[in-house]
Amino acid sequence: MSETRKVTIFGSGLVGCQWAMLFAAAGFQVALHDAKEGQAARALQQIDSQLRDLSAKGHLRGCLSAEQQQQLISAPGSLDEALDGAFLVQECVFEDVQVKRDVFRLLDAKAPAEAFLCSSTSCIMPSEFTSELPGRARCLVAHPVNPPYFLSLVELVPSPFTDPAAVQTVKETLVKLGQEPIVINYEIDGFAVNRLQYAIINEAWRLVTSGR
Ligand SMILES: NC(=O)c1ccc[n+]([C@@H]2O[C@H](COP(=O)([O-])OP(=O)(O)OC[C@H]3O[C@@H](n4cnc5c(N)ncnc54)[C@H](O)[C@@H]3O)[C@@H](O)[C@H]2O)c1
């Protein structure tokens, strides 16, 4: 397995770190970027520690060693450097529609023209933050399930403007990671995973509160 293509992880918190590890396990180069001073560097250290721990416990994904995977991940000093040469950007910032709008406007202006722009959002429909963009055809949601390193399901949610070819290429890329992407064919509140989870949680509460 030697995948030399580059991805940018935009937002290096919980989910950003997990995406970085998944891409590196499949041999992709990964550049981390975060708006918070020092966060991407801290994320690199956390990833290093997690990879060593996973390796020691026999849970490391992919064929590369923990050290080789760590070497594929970097935290460049500038956004331009982080985006340079990326074929896919995975956004992992706060779950706030205005933050997503600002970030996607920035990414559409700065990322390479051919790069796919994916959001990790758990429930915001992609048209809510991409419909005004010149590059809206390359934008879609790729919603992982926590913890993505161990749960392979990813919901792919295109907006009405997303190019079907972009959905297909992102899907094929995620399969290379060992993930199991499913495509939701239309935008719907909560996508599918949250709707199913909330139905189960509601029923559990109903059973508890029924007192029997
Ligand atoms: N945590 C989960 O269980 C989970 C599961 C699936 C999807 N998600 C989704 O993934 C996304 C990220 O969630 P998380 O749990 O990793 O959040 P988090 O708070 O752990 O990390 C968010 C990171 O984004 C950075 N950030 C915020 N605004 C930014 C900006 N404008 N530019 C660059 N970086 C910015 C923050 O500094 C932080 O490091 C959310 O959309 C969330 O809904 C989360």
The ligand as an SDF file (V2000), in Angstrom:
LIG
                    3D

 44 48  0  0  0  0  0  0  0  0999 V2000
  -17.1940   14.3430   18.3820 N   0  0  0  0  0  0  0  0  0  0  0  0
  -17.9780   13.4720   17.7520 C   0  0  0  0  0  0  0  0  0  0  0  0
  -18.4450   12.4690   18.3090 O   0  0  0  0  0  0  0  0  0  0  0  0
  -18.2990   13.6980   16.2970 C   0  0  0  0  0  0  0  0  0  0  0  0
  -18.7010   12.6050   15.5060 C   0  0  0  0  0  0  0  0  0  0  0  0
  -18.9740   12.8170   14.1530 C   0  0  0  0  0  0  0  0  0  0  0  0
  -18.8530   14.0930   13.6070 C   0  0  0  0  0  0  0  0  0  0  0  0
  -18.4690   15.1310   14.4160 N   0  0  0  0  0  0  0  0  0  0  0  0
  -18.3770   16.4530   13.7950 C   0  0  0  0  0  0  0  0  0  0  0  0
  -16.9990   16.7430   13.5610 O   0  0  0  0  0  0  0  0  0  0  0  0
  -16.7820   18.1640   13.6800 C   0  0  0  0  0  0  0  0  0  0  0  0
  -15.6660   18.3920   14.6850 C   0  0  0  0  0  0  0  0  0  0  0  0
  -16.0570   17.8660   15.9350 O   0  0  0  0  0  0  0  0  0  0  0  0
  -14.9800   17.5760   17.0970 P   0  0  0  0  0  0  0  0  0  0  0  0
  -15.6790   16.7570   18.1040 O   0  0  0  0  0  0  0  0  0  0  0  0
  -13.6910   17.1160   16.5060 O   0  0  0  0  0  0  0  0  0  0  0  0
  -14.7710   19.0600   17.6750 O   0  0  0  0  0  0  0  0  0  0  0  0
  -13.5510   19.6060   18.5590 P   0  0  0  0  0  0  0  0  0  0  0  0
  -14.0980   20.7400   19.3640 O   0  0  0  0  0  0  0  0  0  0  0  0
  -12.8510   18.4850   19.2540 O   0  0  0  0  0  0  0  0  0  0  0  0
  -12.5240   20.1730   17.4650 O   0  0  0  0  0  0  0  0  0  0  0  0
  -12.8280   21.2690   16.6490 C   0  0  0  0  0  0  0  0  0  0  0  0
  -11.5050   21.9090   16.2280 C   0  0  0  0  0  0  0  0  0  0  0  0
  -11.7850   22.8740   15.2010 O   0  0  0  0  0  0  0  0  0  0  0  0
  -10.9470   24.0060   15.4500 C   0  0  0  0  0  0  0  0  0  0  0  0
  -11.5790   25.1490   14.7910 N   0  0  0  0  0  0  0  0  0  0  0  0
  -12.7050   25.7920   15.1580 C   0  0  0  0  0  0  0  0  0  0  0  0
  -12.9820   26.7810   14.2810 N   0  0  0  0  0  0  0  0  0  0  0  0
  -12.0080   26.7460   13.3390 C   0  0  0  0  0  0  0  0  0  0  0  0
  -11.7510   27.4940   12.1710 C   0  0  0  0  0  0  0  0  0  0  0  0
  -12.5250   28.5120   11.8120 N   0  0  0  0  0  0  0  0  0  0  0  0
  -10.6500   27.1760   11.4280 N   0  0  0  0  0  0  0  0  0  0  0  0
   -9.8450   26.1480   11.7980 C   0  0  0  0  0  0  0  0  0  0  0  0
  -10.0450   25.4110   12.9120 N   0  0  0  0  0  0  0  0  0  0  0  0
  -11.1120   25.7010   13.6650 C   0  0  0  0  0  0  0  0  0  0  0  0
  -10.8780   24.1220   16.9680 C   0  0  0  0  0  0  0  0  0  0  0  0
   -9.7490   24.8930   17.3880 O   0  0  0  0  0  0  0  0  0  0  0  0
  -10.7950   22.6520   17.3730 C   0  0  0  0  0  0  0  0  0  0  0  0
   -9.4530   22.2120   17.4660 O   0  0  0  0  0  0  0  0  0  0  0  0
  -18.1300   18.7720   14.0760 C   0  0  0  0  0  0  0  0  0  0  0  0
  -18.7910   19.2290   12.9310 O   0  0  0  0  0  0  0  0  0  0  0  0
  -18.8630   17.5810   14.6930 C   0  0  0  0  0  0  0  0  0  0  0  0
  -20.2780   17.6960   14.6170 O   0  0  0  0  0  0  0  0  0  0  0  0
  -18.1720   14.9640   15.7310 C   0  0  0  0  0  0  0  0  0  0  0  0
  1  2  1  0
  2  3  2  0
  2  4  1  0
  4  5  1  0
  4 44  2  0
  5  6  2  0
  6  7  1  0
  7  8  2  0
  8  9  1  0
  8 44  1  0
  9 10  1  0
  9 42  1  0
 10 11  1  0
 11 12  1  0
 11 40  1  0
 12 13  1  0
 13 14  1  0
 14 15  2  0
 14 16  1  0
 14 17  1  0
 17 18  1  0
 18 19  2  0
 18 20  1  0
 18 21  1  0
 21 22  1  0
 22 23  1  0
 23 24  1  0
 23 38  1  0
 24 25  1  0
 25 26  1  0
 25 36  1  0
 26 27  1  0
 26 35  1  0
 27 28  2  0
 28 29  1  0
 29 30  1  0
 29 35  2  0
 30 31  1  0
 30 32  2  0
 32 33  1  0
 33 34  2  0
 34 35  1  0
 36 37  1  0
 36 38  1  0
 38 39  1  0
 40 41  1  0
 40 42  1  0
 42 43  1  0
M  CHG  2   8   1  16  -1
M  END
$$$$
